[in-house]
Amino acid sequence: MKKQLTTEKIPICLWLDDIEEGALEQARHLANLPFAFHHVAIMPDAHQGYGMPIGGVLATRGVVIPNAVGVDIGCGMCAVRTSLGEVPQEMLRKVMSGIRRAVPLGFKHHPKALPADRLPPLPPDPEQALPVVAREFRSARAQVGTLGGGNHFIEIQRGSEGRIWIMVHSGSRNLGYKVAGHYNRLAVRMAPAMRVQVPRNWQLAYLPLDSREGNLYLEEMRYCVEFALANRREMMERIQEVFVDLLGPVDFGDLINIAHNYAALERHYGQEVMVHRKGSTRARRGETGIIPGSQGSVSYIVRGLGNPASFHSCSHGAGRIMGRRQAQRVLDLAEEKKKLDSRHILHAIRHRRDLDEAPGAYKDIGQVMRNQEDLVEIVEVLQPLAVIKG
């Protein structure tokens, strides 16, 4: 931990020195919520989000806050180590072209819905148990196994132990967005009747855990977390098929999977509390995790240290230092491309509109990792070889 602020109702524990003012203000809001528990933890990749900083961890008693989970519910990472020691760059270009054909990118969906068994199973009466999911299920069948846009990516890497890795970053697509929006709007409508009032401009409307609405949100949120995993697994299977088709027999290791936008009931400091991780991943002692860098920088396979001060959490990546439009406006296209070309990385920076995901838009992942040496230990370092952005 870098420092602790004690000016609010509960402390704010910070794993960074250079938090932006907007994110710090949001952390102060969290620390003054009447149902916030023990302290607020802010990870080293933190930056401003909606209501709660991305890279924040909040434990609450008796409530769940949709905006403290975020709109891409269950978004996360998966990674697989292959038996390959290298892939020549010309063959790597063919692999990336094959992946682009196999996995819809950006706003694209599958032209035909995938079989329902590619998604998590629905309960017997989905309209009652999962009303938003049930309504969106048909559309979700065309979205499972698709990357999406923004900072989602597929990357081929070489590990420090000499093996080629495949990494995928994606979430619950439009399904999670619909669930998040529905229950945040519901929480806002219910707010005036709540016994405990939260300023509306904080964007932290909540649902009581003992309410039907709160329980419905939790069930739909959990489904979205499972859907996001199914989405990443479907993409990983298609990518592996491309590898085998182009490179011959390849063995693949076990899938490593972590999520970074969800809430879960956990025991901390002797109490059962609802832990919200928004842009933060769980890092229990001995738990294997993934911390990606920005496009062109290294990523890490890590092992959690189970630090109670972070509610057993760590960063979910490098974290942004500038917004998307700011990056497109101020970064130099030629310079950002040069950074990647000089390292012989097959990258996704082609036009000025791509600069929102350029290396210069993100924090130094090395510094982020140094700031959380008490949260995780590094197991393997992954050097980027090629990346596809949504």
Number of C-alpha atoms within 10 A of each C-alpha: 19 11 11 14 14 12 11 15 16 19 19 22 21 25 27 19 11 13 19 13 11 14 22 20 17 22 26 20 20 31 25 17 18 14 15 22 21 17 25 27 28 29 32 31 32 32 26 22 18 16 24 33 26 29 29 33 32 27 28 22 17 17 19 29 25 31 23 29 28 28 25 25 33 30 28 27 28 21 25 17 19 20 14 16 12 14 16 7 14 8 12 19 14 14 22 21 13 18 22 14 12 17 21 20 22 15 13 15 20 17 9 9 14 17 10 15 9 15 21 16 12 16 11 8 10 15 13 11 17 20 16 21 23 19 14 15 17 13 17 24 20 18 25 30 32 25 30 24 15 14 14 21 21 27 23 24 24 23 21 13 11 12 15 23 24 22 26 25 24 28 33 33 26 19 28 28 16 18 25 24 15 14 25 22 13 18 23 15 12 14 19 12 8 14 7 11 13 18 11 12 8 14 19 25 27 25 27 16 17 10 12 11 15 21 16 19 27 21 14 23 28 17 24 28 26 19 27 30 27 19 26 26 20 17 23 23 12 16 23 18 17 20 20 13 13 14 14 10 11 13 11 15 11 9 14 15 19 23 27 29 26 27 27 15 14 13 13 17 11 7 10 14 22 23 24 27 30 31 31 30 28 23 26 20 16 13 14 20 28 28 24 23 25 22 27 25 20 19 24 22 19 20 20 22 20 20 16 14 18 26 25 20 29 37 33 29 28 25 24 22 20 16 15 17 11 13 23 20 14 13 17 15 18 12 12 19 20 12 16 22 13 8 12 14 21 20 19 20 22 12 11 16 15 16 25 23 23 27 22 21 23 21 20 18 22 13 13 22 23 13 20 21 14 17 28 28 18 16 14 15 18 24 21 28 23 24 20 21 21 19
